[in-house]
Amino acid sequence: MLFIDANVYLQFYRTVTTTNLLRSLCDFRDDIFVTQQIVNEVERNKLKVAYRLLAESIGALPRPARIDLPGTLLGDEMTRSLASQIERLSEAADRLQQSAETAIVAVLTRVSHSTDSVSQMLKPVFEGAVAPSEEELERARLRRELGHPPGKGRDPLGDQVSWEQALSRIESGRDVWVVSKDSDYLLCHNGHCVLDPRLHDDLVARGKSLAEVHPFDSLLLALTHYQHTTGRRSDAFPLEEESAAILVEERRIAEAWHSRRQGDPGQQG
């Protein structure tokens, strides 16, 4: 079973290299456990996540610097020529900025309507999302009240519900991949991840051994390990060069995400 946290799905709305990774994920959808809570979190946050990526891209567009031309040294004719070229560059930059702003509005509209390519590709993964039972909700409330991970005690029920649902469906003898970028779930050092002790105890109580539980903060590495372990394959899975680019982008996203979480612990995505 692949249990993938909402923040991992959200990365598809802030990356430029992961199209084939998303296609591979769709190929494995029968083994992915998705809760309605996870879908709700993705739907609630995907617009602002996409906007953040687009805004950062627009902010990186080049703008011609203001230059004070020394007319007495250059001469009037050269000064006028350079000033004219700078003005044309500035006008071209303005047109580029306007085109980019128009594109941003168009993309955000598609994300808002879930007609963008990422939402459409995630649709078959999310269509089997499972709602919690009353018993799972009650266990999630108790987990929050006791301060047990995942999730924060001051936040509405969220990760607690999804985790309780996952625990209800874990089968003895089957491998479980837990993929998250949240320290409530796991801690990673130099590419090696370990589960939070409480979550590990939850799994052990359900008959899972360390060898059967595989925590990852990288979806690429998780799916690589999943394919190696299960023998299942996706023809769309990224090749070596593309995989290297995805890992670089995953690290960039992880650094930015953890930085925002530290600045605003209640912020998702």
N, C-alpha and C positions, 0 to 999 in steps of 0.2 A: 504494500500500500504506500502510495506517495501522499504525504500530508504537507501541503505547501501553504505557507502563511500569506496573508493578503499583501504584505509589503513586497513579496517576491513577484506576484502578478503585476503589481503597480509598476515594476521596473520596465515593463514593456511600453509604458507610456512616457518613459523618459530616456529611451535608448535609441540608437540609430543602427545598431549592428545585430539585433537579435531576432530578425524575421524568421530565419531557419530554426532557431531555438524554439520559437513559438510554434512553428509547424510540427516540430518533433514532439512538443508537449501535447499537441492535439492527437498525435498518433498513439500516445500512451494514456489517453483520457479514461479508458476503462479501468485503469489501476489507480486513478487519482481520486482521493476522497475530498469532496468540496462541500462545505457547509453553506447554508444560506447566509450566515453571519459573515463569512469571508467574502461572498459575492456582494453583500451590502456594503462592506468596507471598501471594496474596490470601486463600486459604483459611486460611493460617497466622495472618494478622494481622487478619482482618475482625472477629473477636469482640472483641478488645481495642479496636479502633478504634470500633466501635459503642458499647462500654461507656463509652469516654471521652466521646463526645458525650452519652450519656444521663446520665452522672454530672455533667457540666458543667451540663446542663439542670436536674437536680434541685438542684444547688447554687445555682442562680439563683432558686429558689422563694422568695417572700417569707416572712419570719418576723417576728411582732410583737416589737418591742423591749421589754425589761424597763423598766418605769417606776416610779420611787418617787414615789407620790402624796403631796403635802403636805396631809395630812388637816386640820391646824390651819387652813389657808387655805381649803380647799375646803369643809370641813364634812363630817360623817360620812355624810350621805345621798348627796352628790355623789361622795364617795370610793368608797362601796360600789357606786354605779352604774357608775362608770368601771372599777373593778376587775372587776365582773361582765362588762362588755363586753370587756375585755382577755382575760379568761379564755375567753370564747366564741371570740374570734379565735384564741387559742392552740390551743384544741381543734379548730377548723376547720383550722388550719395543720397540726396533727398528722394529721388525717384525710387532708388533701391529700398530705402526705408519704408516708403509708402507701399511698395509692392509686398514687402515682408509683412507689414502690418495687416494688409488685406488677406494675405495667406494665413496669418495667425487666426484671424476671425473665422475664416472658412474652416480651418482645422478644428478649432474649439467648438464650432457649431456641430461638426460631425461627431466629435467626442460627446457633446451634450446629448445628441440624438442617438448615440451608440451606433452610428453608421460608419464610423472610422474602421480602418482595417484591423486594428488590434482588438477592438470590441467584437467585431464580426468573427475573428479567428478564435477568440476566447469563448464565444457563444456555445459551441458544442461541449466545451469543458465544463461550463457553468450550468448547462441546462439540467444536469442531474443533481443540482445542489440539494442538500438534505436539511430540512428544518428540524430543530431540536424537539425532543419530547419534554413533557412536563417534568419527568424525573431528571433528565439531563439539565434542564434549566435550574432545578432546585439544587443539584450538585454544584452547578456553576456559581450560584449565589453563595453557597456555603464556602466554596473555594475563595471567592472574593472577600467574604467577611473574615476568613481566617488569614488572608494575606498571602495565600499560596499562588505561585505563578501558574500559568502566564497571566498577563494583564496587570493593571494597576488598581488598587483598592478604591481610588477616588474617581475612576472612570466608569462609564456605563458597562454593563456586561458585554463582553466581546470575545476576546481570546479565550476566556474561561469556558464559554459555551462551546466554541469550536473544539477545544481540547477534550472536553468531556464527551462530545459526540465522537471524536476520533477514538477515545478509549473504549467506547461502547462497541466499536466495530473492528477492533484489532483482533485478529485470529491467531491462536497459538500456532507456532511453527512457521509463520509467514514473516518475511522481512518488512521493516517499516523504515521509510526515508522521511525524515523531518527536515524540511527546508525553510529556513527563516533567517532574516537579518536582525532579529530582535533579541537582545540579551535576556529577555524574559524566557526565551526558549533554549538558547544555547550560547556558549562562549567559544570563540575561535582564536587560535594563535598560530601564526605561520601556516595557515591553510588547514590546520587540524581543529575540528570542532568537537565539543563535548556537550551533552545535554545538561540543563539545570538539574541539580541533584533531586529535587522534588519530582520533576517530570520523569527522570530515570526511575525513581521509586514507583511512580504510577505504572510504568511499563513492566517493571519487574513483578509487581503485584498481579499483573495479568499474564505472567508466564513468559515474558520476553527476556532474552539474554542480551548481553552486550553485543554479541556477534550478529544479532538479528536487527539491531537498531542502528541506523546510519544518519547522523546529523550533518547537515551541510548549510553553509550560508551562501553558496553559489549554486544556482540552478543548473548551470552548465556542468559542473563537477558532479552534482547529484545525479543528473540524467546519464552522464558517462558511467558512473558507478552502477546505476540501476540497469543499464543495458548489459554491462559486463556480468552482473550478478544473475540477472533473469534470462539472459540470452535473447531478449526481445530487441529489435532493431528498428530504427527509423531511417528511411532513406534520405530524409531531409536534414538529418543531424549535421551540424556545422563541421566542416573539415578543419584541418590543423591551423591554417592561417586565420580563418574566420574565428575559430575558437580562441586563439590568442587575442584577437581584437575584442572579443566579448569579455574575456577575463579582465582586460585593462579597463573596459567600461564598467564592469561590475564593481571593480575596486574603486573607481571614481565615484560611482553612485553610493557605495557603502560609506565612503568617507564623508560625503556630503550629507547622507541620511543620518549618520551618527552625530555629526556636528549639529544638525538641526534638532535632533532629539535631546542633546545636551542643553541646547539653548532654550528649548521649549519641550519639556518631557511629555506634555500631553498631545504633541503634534503627531499625526499619522502621515505616513508617506513622505 
